[in-house]
Amino acid sequence: MKSYVLKMDRKKKIALVAHDNKKPELLDWVRFNRGSLEKHELWATGTTGLLLKKELNLEVNILQSGPLGGDQQVGAKIAEGAIDFLVFFWDPLEPLPHDPDVKALLRIAVVWNIPVACNRSSADFMISSSLMTEEYPRQVPDYSDYQKRQIKLV
């Protein structure tokens, strides 16, 4: 598949999402990495964003709560090129009524080739990468052939 380069600026646009059982862990991670994160533009789903603003006094663009459409809003922003990086602390042991939304969000992050951290270890490695503070030439798949495909109507 063909691809093109989409430049990520030095200031990354980072989405922060966490399931209820993982919110304390995400808050702790953000607290620990506050100095790095405040150099970037932060986005979050509803409850997570409110907690980050209240507990850490960070500037956060807040979307809807995940189950109310926030996961889809993050996915749409990824598809638009408005989110560069996703930190999503999800709980693999908790069945969630909006599980299809979670899978759709993770899928769209892969479709558009953005970095995704799903746990603290991967988030630690990514946030400490020198690429977080540099411009980065992200390879984006070129879906133009897919978009132009002929559809046979039955």
N, C-alpha and C positions, 0 to 999 in steps of 0.2 A: 504494500500500500504506500502511496505517496504521502509525504508529510510536508509541513512547512514550519518555519520557526516563529514562535511567538515569544517576544522578549518579556521576561519577568524583570521588573525593576528591582533595585536594591531594597525598596520598601515593599515587602510582600503583603498581599491581601489574604489574611488567614481566617478560615472559618473554624470556630470552636464549638463542638457539639459533645454532649455527654448524656447518657442515660441516667436516670435518677440514682441508681446504685453507684454510679461512677462519678457523680458530680463532686463529691469531696476529693476524690483523687485528682480530677482535672483542676479544681481550685488550688490544691496543693502544688500541682505541676506549674500552673500559671504563676502562682506566688513565687516559686523557686526561679522561674525564668522571666520574671517581670521585666528586668532590665533589657533583655533581648526582645521581648514581645512588644514593649511600648514603642519600639522603633518601627513597628509595622502597623498596618491597618487591620483592626480586628472586627470580625463579624461573628455572631452567635445566634443560635436558636433561642427562643423566648426565655425560659426559666434560667438556662445556663447564662445567658447574657445579663439578665437582671442580677444574678448572684455575683458575676464578675464585676459589674459596676458597683454593687453595694459593698461587697466584701473587700475588693481590691482597689476601688476607686479608679478603674480603668475606663478609657473611652472605648465604647463598644457599639457597633451598629447592630441593633437587635431586630431579629426577624420573628415570625410566629413561633410558638412552641412546636416542637417536633411533631407530635401527634395531630396538631392543628394545621399542618402544612409547612412548617419550618424546614423540615428535611427536603421537601420539594423546592422550597425557595432557595436553599443552599445549592441544590442540584441545578436549578435554572441559572443561578449566578455563575456556577462553574461552566455551564454550556455557553454562557455569554462572554466568558473570559474575565469575569469580574472577581473571581476567587482563584488564587494561585496555589493554595495549600490547605489541606483539610486535616484537622486534628479531631478525631471522633473516638472518644472513649466509650465504646459500646459494651454492653454486658452480654457475653455469649451464653450465660447460664439462665438468663431471665427471659421467658417467653413474653413477647410484646405484641399488643394488638396491631401496632403499626410496623411490624417486621418487614412487610413488602416495601415500605417507604425506605427503611434502612438499607435494604438490599439494592433498591433503585439508586440511592445516593452513592453507595460504594461503587456501583456499576458505572454511573456517570463520571465519577472521578477517574476511573480506569479508562473509559472511552476517551476522555479529554486529556489523559496523561498528566494528571497533577499528582504531586506527592501526597500520600495519605499515611497518617500515623493512627493506628487503632489501639495502641496501648502506650504506657509510659516509657517503656524502653525504646520503642521506635520513635516516639516523640522526642526523647532526649537526644538520640543520635541525629535526628533531622535538624532540630533547633540549634544544635552545636556545630553543624556543618558550616564550612566557610561559604558555601553556596547561599546560605540564608542572608548574607550581607553583601552579595555581589549581584550584578545583573546575571541572568541565566537564560540561555537560548533554549527554551523548552520546545522539543519536537512535538508538534500537534498533528495527529493523523488528518489527512485531507479526505474528507468524506464527500467531495463533489461528485465523484463517479456514482457513489451510492445514492446521492440525492437526485441524480439525473436518470436513474435506472427506469426502464420501461416496466410498467405494471400491467399485467394482463387481467382485465376484468372478466369475470365469469358470468 
